C-alpha cells in the first residue's frame, strides 16, 4: 500500500510538472527549503492602483472567495493590527487537508502588510506583502517562511506548496483585476 501511495504521488507530480501554467499577470513563484522551513517568494502584477491593491489584500473576509479558503473572519482590530481566523482546505490526491490558523496582520497603508501566525496547524508561518506601483500596474510581492507540522516527506510538501500557491496567486491576481470597479470610491 505504501508503495502504491508513492507511485501515485510521483505520477501526479510528473503530470503537474508537464503542464505549462499561464502567466497573464507576470506571476513568479519560488519555493526553497532550508531545514524544516520553506521560504516562499512570489509576485504578480495587476492593472490597479496602490489604493485598490491595498484595499484588496486587506479584505480579510473577502478572502473566502479565493480557492482553498473555506473561512476567513476578523477577530479583532486595534490601530493598524488585525487578528484573523482562517480555515484552508486543500486536496492532495483526493484527500482533503484542513489548515486552521490565527494570524495577526500589521497594516502600513499602501506599502506593506506584515503577518505572523499566533497559533494554528503549522509550526511556523510569518511573512509580508509589499506593494509597488509602476505606471498603470501594481506589483504584489509576497515573502513568507512556512514550517509545516506534518509527517509527509518534505519533497512532497514542497511540490504541493509550489503548485497550490501558484494556483492561489493566479486566482488572487484575477480576482483583484476583476474587482477594480467594486473597490471603494476613495481609491478612484
trRosetta pair geometry for C-beta under 8 A, 3 or more apart (Angstrom, degrees):
i j d omega theta_ij theta_ji phi_ij phi_ji
1 4 5.5 -54 -152 33 33 115
1 5 6.6 36 151 -21 65 102
2 5 5.8 -51 -153 31 33 112
2 6 6.7 29 151 -13 64 104
3 6 5.7 -54 -149 39 35 110
3 7 6.3 42 150 -25 66 104
4 7 5.5 -50 -149 32 32 116
4 8 6.6 30 154 -16 64 103
5 8 5.9 -56 -152 37 31 108
5 9 6.4 31 151 -19 65 106
5 93 7.9 122 -150 116 76 170
6 9 5.5 -53 -145 37 34 113
6 10 6.2 31 157 -16 67 106
7 10 6.0 -58 -148 39 27 107
7 11 6.1 26 155 -18 65 110
8 11 5.7 -54 -140 40 30 111
8 12 6.1 27 161 -17 66 107
8 93 5.6 82 136 -130 125 137
9 12 6.1 -57 -145 38 26 106
9 13 6.4 29 153 -22 62 107
9 93 6.8 -66 -82 -51 66 139
9 156 5.7 -37 -168 -117 137 119
10 13 5.6 -54 -149 33 31 114
10 14 6.5 32 153 -19 64 105
11 14 5.8 -55 -152 34 32 112
11 15 6.5 30 153 -17 65 105
12 15 5.7 -51 -146 36 36 112
12 16 6.2 31 157 -16 67 108
12 93 6.2 -132 -28 -82 161 91
13 16 6.0 -60 -147 41 28 106
13 17 6.2 25 157 -18 65 110
13 159 5.3 -46 -117 -161 109 155
14 17 5.9 -57 -143 37 27 108
14 18 6.4 29 157 -24 62 108
15 18 5.9 -59 -154 30 29 112
15 19 7.1 27 152 -23 62 103
16 19 6.0 -55 -157 26 37 111
16 159 7.7 114 76 174 140 106
16 163 5.6 -18 175 -108 143 149
21 27 7.7 -65 121 77 126 132
21 166 6.1 -115 -75 160 174 132
21 170 7.1 -123 179 -68 125 146
22 170 7.4 100 70 -139 89 134
23 26 6.4 55 163 -101 97 25
23 27 5.4 -137 -139 38 75 86
24 27 7.7 32 52 -11 56 104
24 170 7.9 88 39 -147 99 93
24 173 7.4 163 85 118 97 134
24 174 7.8 60 75 -80 136 89
25 44 4.2 31 128 -172 118 108
25 45 5.5 -174 -178 58 73 60
25 46 6.2 -5 -141 -73 120 68
25 170 7.1 165 28 -128 123 58
25 173 3.8 -57 -55 175 175 154
25 174 7.5 -121 -39 -54 134 61
25 177 7.6 -136 -93 -42 120 132
26 43 7.6 -31 115 113 92 91
26 44 6.3 149 76 -143 66 54
26 45 4.8 26 45 16 117 111
27 42 7.3 -11 -167 -169 80 97
27 43 7.5 176 -143 89 41 48
27 44 4.5 -3 -97 -96 72 105
27 166 7.0 104 145 -150 134 76
27 169 5.7 136 -144 117 120 118
27 170 5.9 -34 -72 -82 165 75
27 173 6.6 -115 -76 -20 109 155
28 41 7.8 -21 118 119 99 87
28 42 6.4 173 91 -148 60 51
28 43 5.2 7 50 50 101 85
28 44 7.4 -178 20 -69 62 61
29 40 7.5 -22 -164 -164 84 89
29 41 7.6 159 -153 88 39 52
29 42 4.5 2 -106 -106 71 100
29 162 6.3 135 126 -153 122 70
29 165 5.6 153 -149 108 138 110
29 166 4.9 -124 16 -85 159 80
29 169 6.3 173 -75 27 117 151
30 40 7.3 157 85 -154 55 43
30 41 4.7 -5 58 60 102 96
30 42 7.2 -174 23 -73 61 56
31 38 5.6 -7 -168 -176 97 115
31 39 7.2 158 -154 79 46 52
31 40 5.3 -8 -104 -103 79 75
31 158 5.8 164 124 -160 128 82
31 161 5.3 137 -132 104 157 115
31 162 4.7 -122 15 -78 137 86
31 165 7.3 136 -62 36 121 145
32 38 7.1 153 78 -157 36 64
32 39 4.9 -12 61 56 90 102
33 37 7.3 156 -154 88 58 42
33 38 5.5 -34 -99 -101 67 71
33 39 7.7 -168 -83 16 18 76
33 154 6.1 87 -138 168 153 125
33 158 5.8 -63 -53 -90 120 131
34 37 5.5 -18 69 70 83 92
34 38 7.8 152 23 -101 69 22
34 39 6.2 41 1 -20 112 108
36 123 7.6 -3 132 59 128 149
36 147 5.3 49 121 -143 97 104
36 154 7.5 -125 -130 -97 51 126
37 124 6.5 -39 -106 74 111 129
37 145 5.2 4 179 -175 128 100
37 146 6.6 149 -158 75 74 37
37 147 4.5 -50 -96 -77 78 90
38 145 7.1 157 78 -155 46 52
38 146 4.9 -19 58 62 98 92
38 147 7.5 165 13 -82 71 42
38 148 7.6 32 1 -16 117 94
38 157 7.4 -139 -47 125 139 109
38 158 6.4 174 -109 -105 128 79
38 161 5.9 14 152 125 168 175
39 143 7.7 -13 -174 -165 86 83
39 144 7.7 167 -154 88 46 43
39 145 5.7 -22 -100 -100 63 76
40 127 7.4 -32 64 -100 97 152
40 142 7.0 -25 121 122 100 102
40 143 7.1 164 89 -151 62 37
40 144 4.9 -6 57 60 104 88
40 145 7.6 179 18 -85 77 26
40 146 6.4 28 -9 1 118 113
40 161 6.9 -120 -87 161 122 120
40 165 6.3 -150 -154 -119 136 169
41 141 7.8 -14 -166 -172 82 86
41 142 7.1 159 -154 89 36 64
41 143 5.3 3 -107 -106 76 78
42 141 7.5 167 89 -154 49 45
42 142 4.5 -3 59 57 94 108
42 165 6.4 -144 -61 155 148 120
42 169 5.3 -125 167 -91 145 156
43 139 5.8 7 -174 -180 111 102
43 140 6.4 168 -149 85 58 56
43 141 4.6 -10 -101 -104 102 69
43 142 7.0 -174 -75 20 49 70
44 139 7.3 173 89 -149 28 63
44 140 5.5 -6 58 52 76 101
44 169 5.7 158 -23 166 135 107
44 170 7.7 172 -102 -91 155 41
44 172 7.4 137 52 85 146 100
44 173 4.5 -87 140 -81 147 129
45 134 7.7 -51 -130 51 122 117
45 137 4.6 7 -174 -178 110 132
45 138 7.1 160 -149 78 63 36
45 139 5.1 -32 -93 -96 79 71
45 140 7.7 -177 -85 14 28 73
45 173 7.7 44 67 -139 33 122
46 53 6.8 148 64 -97 119 102
46 137 6.6 145 72 -152 29 79
46 138 5.9 -21 62 59 82 85
46 140 6.9 29 4 -14 108 110
46 173 5.4 -165 -74 -152 106 75
46 176 4.7 -25 -143 103 170 122
46 177 5.0 -139 -152 -69 103 83
47 136 5.3 6 -147 136 89 101
47 137 5.5 -52 -96 -94 53 70
47 177 6.5 57 41 -127 81 95
47 180 7.6 -24 95 -78 78 151
48 52 3.9 -109 171 93 116 133
48 53 5.5 147 96 -56 112 79
48 56 7.4 73 102 -20 161 138
48 137 7.8 38 32 -142 44 40
48 138 5.5 -50 76 17 73 118
48 176 6.2 -114 6 155 147 99
48 177 6.9 -148 -34 -104 109 48
48 180 5.2 -151 -100 -104 109 105
48 183 7.7 99 -156 -9 130 157
49 52 4.7 97 53 9 77 101
49 53 6.9 -139 96 -5 40 88
49 133 7.2 7 -159 -118 54 123
49 138 6.6 68 156 -45 13 125
49 187 5.9 170 68 178 127 100
50 53 5.6 -56 -145 38 31 112
50 54 6.2 28 158 -17 67 106
50 110 4.6 56 147 -155 117 97
50 131 5.6 122 -139 138 85 132
50 133 4.8 -61 -54 -63 107 121
50 138 5.6 155 -82 -109 51 129
51 54 6.0 -55 -145 37 27 106
51 55 6.3 28 155 -18 62 108
51 110 6.3 -23 -80 -97 54 108
51 183 7.9 133 119 150 88 136
51 186 7.0 -137 179 112 138 81
51 187 3.6 -180 116 -126 121 94
52 55 5.7 -54 -146 37 30 113
52 56 6.3 35 152 -24 63 106
52 138 7.4 -176 69 1 91 148
52 176 7.7 118 139 -175 98 92
52 180 6.0 21 -167 -128 150 72
52 183 4.8 80 -130 121 89 176
52 187 4.7 123 -63 165 72 150
53 56 5.6 -54 -151 33 30 115
53 57 6.6 14 159 -7 66 106
53 110 8.0 89 68 -133 96 59
53 131 5.1 142 112 -133 135 134
53 138 4.1 -118 -47 116 148 158
53 140 6.4 -162 -163 -75 121 95
53 176 6.8 36 -116 -165 66 134
54 57 6.3 -58 -142 42 31 99
54 58 6.1 12 163 -3 66 116
54 109 5.9 75 176 -157 157 60
54 110 4.9 -80 -39 -84 150 45
54 111 7.9 25 -93 9 127 35
54 113 7.7 158 -139 -48 77 113
54 131 6.2 -87 -66 -15 83 164
55 58 6.3 -72 -142 49 23 98
55 59 6.6 40 154 -43 62 101
55 183 5.3 112 91 -151 147 112
55 184 6.0 -154 -127 16 154 105
55 187 6.1 -88 -12 -54 142 144
56 59 5.9 -49 -155 9 29 115
56 62 7.9 -98 -154 90 54 142
56 175 7.8 147 -158 111 119 92
56 176 4.7 51 -161 -119 162 97
56 179 6.4 134 -106 79 107 137
56 183 7.1 -54 -58 -98 84 123
57 113 5.6 -151 127 -1 126 158
57 129 5.4 -163 -176 131 155 166
57 131 7.7 -155 12 -63 144 118
57 140 7.1 155 -66 -130 132 122
58 82 7.7 117 -156 16 94 159
58 105 7.5 163 -122 139 82 153
58 107 6.1 44 -107 -110 133 129
58 113 6.5 -162 -74 -103 87 137
59 62 3.6 -5 141 29 116 128
59 63 6.9 159 104 -38 75 70
60 63 5.9 -34 -170 -4 36 117
60 72 5.7 -145 161 152 72 112
60 73 7.5 89 125 -156 107 11
60 74 5.3 106 79 -67 138 89
60 82 6.5 -156 -38 141 150 139
60 84 4.7 -129 -165 -110 139 138
60 105 7.4 -149 -83 3 125 150
61 64 6.5 -14 172 -8 55 109
61 72 5.7 -180 -119 101 36 88
61 73 5.8 40 -104 -111 95 51
61 74 6.2 -65 -48 -14 102 91
62 65 5.9 -30 176 14 67 113
62 72 7.9 -50 53 81 28 129
63 66 5.4 -40 -169 14 62 119
63 69 5.0 -115 141 -177 88 168
63 72 4.2 5 68 40 111 170
63 86 7.3 -38 101 -117 142 113
64 69 5.5 -134 -115 119 32 110
64 70 7.4 -19 -136 137 83 18
64 71 6.3 7 -105 -121 108 31
64 72 5.3 -150 -56 28 77 97
65 69 7.6 -1 41 70 26 121
65 175 6.5 140 112 -135 116 146
66 69 4.7 54 68 13 90 124
66 168 6.3 56 167 -150 117 86
66 171 5.6 127 -148 116 81 126
66 172 6.2 12 -120 -77 128 78
66 175 6.7 -98 -89 -4 83 159
67 167 6.1 -62 80 135 148 108
67 168 5.9 -135 68 -98 96 69
67 171 5.1 166 6 -35 105 171
68 88 5.2 10 155 -160 93 94
68 89 6.3 -164 -157 64 56 49
68 90 5.4 5 -128 -76 108 83
68 164 6.7 86 -83 -172 153 108
68 167 8.0 113 -26 97 122 113
68 168 6.0 -48 27 -89 135 114
69 72 5.6 -12 -179 -32 122 118
69 86 6.8 -63 -140 -159 95 103
69 87 7.6 106 -165 79 55 56
69 88 5.9 -40 -100 -105 50 73
70 87 4.4 -55 66 104 108 103
70 88 6.6 165 6 -117 88 16
70 89 5.0 58 -43 -3 121 110
70 98 7.5 -28 7 -129 147 98
71 85 7.4 -13 119 113 104 92
71 86 6.9 169 91 -152 64 39
71 87 4.3 32 44 35 95 111
72 84 6.3 5 -171 178 84 115
72 85 7.4 177 -144 88 39 53
72 86 4.9 7 -105 -109 81 81
72 87 7.6 -139 -60 29 55 63
73 84 6.9 167 84 -154 31 71
73 85 5.5 -8 58 55 83 95
74 77 6.6 2 177 -47 127 96
74 82 6.1 -57 -136 -171 103 107
74 83 7.3 104 -165 78 60 55
74 84 5.7 -41 -102 -100 50 77
75 83 4.3 -54 63 104 110 103
75 84 6.5 -174 3 -96 89 20
75 85 5.5 87 -51 -21 114 97
75 102 7.1 4 -9 -145 152 106
76 82 7.3 -179 91 -150 51 47
76 83 4.7 25 46 37 86 112
77 81 7.3 157 -155 88 47 55
77 82 5.2 -8 -105 -105 77 79
77 83 7.9 -143 -67 22 39 69
78 81 5.2 -13 66 64 83 101
80 106 5.9 53 121 -164 99 65
80 107 4.6 -134 -170 59 89 82
80 108 7.1 51 -178 -71 145 47
81 104 6.1 -9 -167 -173 102 101
81 105 7.0 155 -154 80 50 52
81 106 5.6 -19 -98 -99 74 69
81 107 7.7 -161 -75 11 25 81
82 104 7.3 155 79 -156 42 53
82 105 4.6 -13 60 57 94 104
82 107 6.8 46 -3 -25 111 112
83 102 6.5 6 -175 179 99 97
83 103 7.2 166 -152 86 53 45
83 104 5.3 -25 -97 -99 73 73
83 105 7.8 -174 -80 18 25 73
83 118 7.1 -12 -134 -3 106 147
84 102 7.2 168 84 -155 42 53
84 103 5.1 -16 61 61 92 94
84 104 7.9 163 18 -90 73 26
84 105 6.5 30 -1 -10 117 112
85 100 7.6 -12 -172 -168 88 89
85 101 7.6 171 -152 91 48 45
85 102 5.3 -22 -100 -102 70 78
86 99 8.0 -1 112 106 98 84
86 100 7.2 164 88 -153 57 45
86 101 5.2 -7 58 61 99 88
86 102 7.7 171 19 -88 72 30
86 103 6.5 17 0 0 117 113
87 98 6.4 -17 -169 -165 92 104
87 99 7.5 154 -157 78 45 49
87 100 5.5 -12 -105 -102 74 74
88 98 7.0 149 81 -158 52 51
88 99 4.4 -11 60 58 104 99
88 100 7.9 -166 24 -72 70 30
88 101 7.7 11 1 10 105 105
89 96 5.7 -7 -171 -167 107 104
89 97 6.9 160 -151 79 56 45
89 98 5.1 -21 -97 -99 83 70
89 99 7.6 -176 -77 18 36 71
90 96 7.5 154 83 -150 32 56
90 97 5.4 -17 64 58 80 97
90 99 7.6 14 8 -2 99 111
90 160 7.4 121 141 171 145 120
90 164 5.6 -13 -128 -123 145 140
91 94 6.0 3 180 -119 117 18
91 95 6.5 145 -156 64 69 34
91 96 5.3 -36 -94 -90 79 58
91 97 7.4 161 -96 12 27 76
92 95 5.6 -32 68 60 71 92
92 97 6.2 16 8 -8 105 123
92 160 5.7 -22 -107 -115 120 149
98 121 7.6 150 113 -40 68 166
99 120 7.1 45 171 170 80 113
99 121 4.8 -139 -146 62 66 135
99 122 6.7 25 -158 -38 119 94
100 120 5.5 -156 106 -144 62 82
100 121 5.3 100 45 -24 67 109
101 117 5.1 -70 -161 -129 118 109
101 119 7.4 178 -150 97 55 43
101 120 3.1 11 -111 -112 68 153
101 121 6.5 -91 -63 23 78 77
101 122 6.8 -7 -87 20 121 97
101 125 6.6 -31 -135 51 150 149
102 117 7.0 101 70 -161 51 67
102 118 4.8 -53 100 58 100 105
102 119 5.2 20 39 53 111 77
102 120 6.0 -171 17 -58 60 96
103 115 5.2 3 -179 -170 121 110
103 116 6.8 151 -154 76 73 32
103 117 5.6 -48 -97 -98 73 52
103 118 6.7 168 -113 1 18 85
103 120 7.8 8 -55 -38 71 142
103 125 7.6 -68 -100 102 103 117
104 115 6.8 162 82 -149 45 60
104 116 5.5 -15 56 60 92 84
104 118 5.5 78 -21 -47 103 112
105 113 5.8 -15 -164 -175 110 94
105 114 6.9 146 -159 79 53 50
105 115 4.9 -21 -99 -95 70 89
106 113 7.4 158 74 -160 49 45
106 114 4.3 -8 53 59 102 104
106 115 7.5 -168 17 -73 69 41
107 112 8.0 166 -157 95 35 60
107 113 5.8 -7 -109 -112 62 79
108 111 4.6 -49 114 66 106 110
108 112 4.4 24 50 54 117 87
108 113 7.3 -147 32 -69 71 40
108 114 7.6 53 -5 -8 103 94
110 131 6.5 -105 179 76 44 137
111 130 7.0 -25 164 -145 60 70
111 131 6.2 -144 -141 49 17 94
112 128 5.8 -23 -163 -169 105 115
112 129 6.7 151 -157 82 53 60
112 130 5.3 -15 -102 -103 83 68
112 131 7.3 -151 -70 13 38 80
113 128 6.6 150 79 -160 51 63
113 129 4.1 5 52 50 103 107
114 127 7.7 -167 -152 108 56 34
114 128 4.9 -26 -105 -102 61 92
115 125 8.0 -29 121 131 101 90
115 126 6.9 -171 100 -146 61 47
115 127 5.9 -4 60 63 91 68
115 128 7.0 166 18 -89 73 39
115 129 7.7 43 -7 -6 110 90
115 144 7.9 -21 70 -106 104 112
116 125 7.4 146 -157 97 41 64
116 126 4.5 9 -114 -115 79 92
117 120 5.0 -84 -166 23 123 126
117 122 6.4 177 -35 66 177 103
117 124 7.0 167 48 -163 123 29
117 125 3.9 68 -20 58 128 98
117 126 6.7 -105 13 -62 77 65
120 125 7.0 -32 66 24 137 130
121 149 6.0 -138 163 45 61 124
122 125 4.9 73 83 -38 138 113
122 146 6.1 -56 -172 -163 151 86
122 147 6.3 133 169 76 96 56
122 148 5.6 -66 -130 -115 92 40
122 149 5.6 -176 -134 -6 32 93
123 147 4.2 -59 70 105 107 109
123 148 7.0 39 11 104 94 13
123 149 4.9 134 -41 -70 82 90
124 145 6.4 -26 127 117 112 98
124 146 6.9 164 92 -154 73 27
124 147 3.8 44 39 26 100 112
125 144 6.7 3 -166 -180 72 119
125 145 7.4 -172 -133 90 33 58
125 146 5.2 19 -106 -113 81 73
125 147 7.5 -134 -56 30 59 64
126 144 6.6 168 89 -150 34 76
126 145 5.7 -3 58 52 82 94
127 142 6.8 38 150 -178 135 75
127 143 5.3 -169 -157 100 101 54
127 144 2.8 -56 -62 -97 151 76
127 145 6.4 166 -69 13 91 57
128 142 7.5 -179 92 -145 48 45
128 143 5.5 4 53 56 85 91
128 144 7.5 178 20 -73 45 69
129 140 6.4 -29 -162 -165 102 89
129 141 7.1 139 -162 75 49 51
129 142 5.6 -16 -103 -97 71 72
130 140 7.9 139 74 -164 47 41
130 141 4.4 -22 62 64 94 107
130 143 7.6 16 0 6 108 104
131 138 5.7 -11 -165 -178 100 113
131 139 7.1 150 -157 77 47 55
131 140 6.3 -17 -102 -103 72 56
131 141 7.5 -167 -74 21 26 81
132 138 6.9 151 76 -161 41 61
132 139 4.4 -12 61 55 97 106
132 141 6.8 39 -2 -12 108 117
133 137 7.5 158 -155 91 51 49
133 138 5.4 -29 -99 -104 65 77
133 139 7.8 -155 -72 17 18 76
134 137 5.2 -15 70 69 86 95
134 138 7.6 152 24 -99 69 28
134 139 6.4 37 6 -19 114 106
140 172 7.5 -105 89 124 166 125
140 173 7.5 -151 31 -90 132 83
140 176 7.7 162 -37 -18 143 173
142 169 7.3 -134 19 -103 143 120
146 161 7.1 176 71 -131 146 139
148 152 7.7 -41 124 52 147 102
148 157 5.5 -130 16 -153 157 147
150 157 6.3 146 72 -87 143 132
152 156 5.2 -100 163 81 105 125
152 157 5.5 127 98 -57 111 95
153 156 4.8 87 69 7 87 104
153 157 7.1 -159 97 -6 43 88
154 157 5.5 -56 -145 39 36 112
154 158 6.0 40 156 -24 69 105
155 158 5.7 -51 -147 34 30 114
155 159 6.6 34 153 -21 62 104
156 159 5.8 -52 -152 33 32 113
156 160 6.6 20 156 -9 65 108
157 160 6.1 -64 -150 43 30 103
157 161 6.1 34 154 -25 68 107
158 161 5.7 -52 -143 33 29 113
158 162 6.5 31 158 -20 62 105
159 162 6.0 -59 -156 33 27 111
159 163 6.5 9 157 -5 64 112
160 163 5.9 -61 -141 46 34 103
160 164 5.6 30 164 -17 72 112
161 164 6.2 -57 -134 42 22 105
161 165 5.9 17 167 -13 61 115
162 165 6.3 -67 -147 41 18 105
162 166 6.3 21 157 -23 60 110
163 166 5.6 -47 -142 31 31 114
163 167 6.6 29 158 -15 62 104
164 167 5.9 -59 -155 38 31 109
164 168 6.3 27 151 -17 66 110
165 168 5.5 -56 -142 40 35 111
165 169 6.0 31 161 -16 70 106
166 169 6.2 -58 -145 39 25 105
166 170 6.4 27 155 -19 62 108
167 170 5.8 -55 -148 36 29 112
167 171 6.4 28 154 -17 63 108
168 171 5.7 -57 -149 38 31 111
168 172 6.3 34 152 -22 66 105
169 172 5.4 -48 -143 34 35 114
169 173 6.4 38 157 -20 65 102
170 173 5.9 -55 -151 35 29 111
170 174 6.4 26 152 -16 63 109
171 174 5.7 -58 -148 39 32 111
171 175 6.1 28 157 -17 68 108
172 175 5.9 -57 -142 40 29 107
172 176 6.1 30 158 -20 65 108
173 176 5.9 -54 -145 36 27 111
173 177 6.3 27 155 -19 62 109
174 177 5.8 -57 -150 36 29 112
174 178 6.3 20 156 -13 65 110
175 178 5.8 -60 -144 42 31 107
175 179 5.9 25 159 -19 67 114
176 179 6.0 -60 -139 39 26 107
176 180 7.5 59 154 -57 56 77
177 180 6.4 -22 -173 -28 33 110
179 182 4.9 -70 -163 50 70 109
179 183 6.1 87 138 -49 89 89
180 183 6.1 -44 -158 3 31 116
183 187 5.3 -31 130 47 120 142
183 188 7.8 146 90 -47 96 90
184 187 5.5 100 75 -1 79 97
185 188 5.4 -53 -156 27 53 115
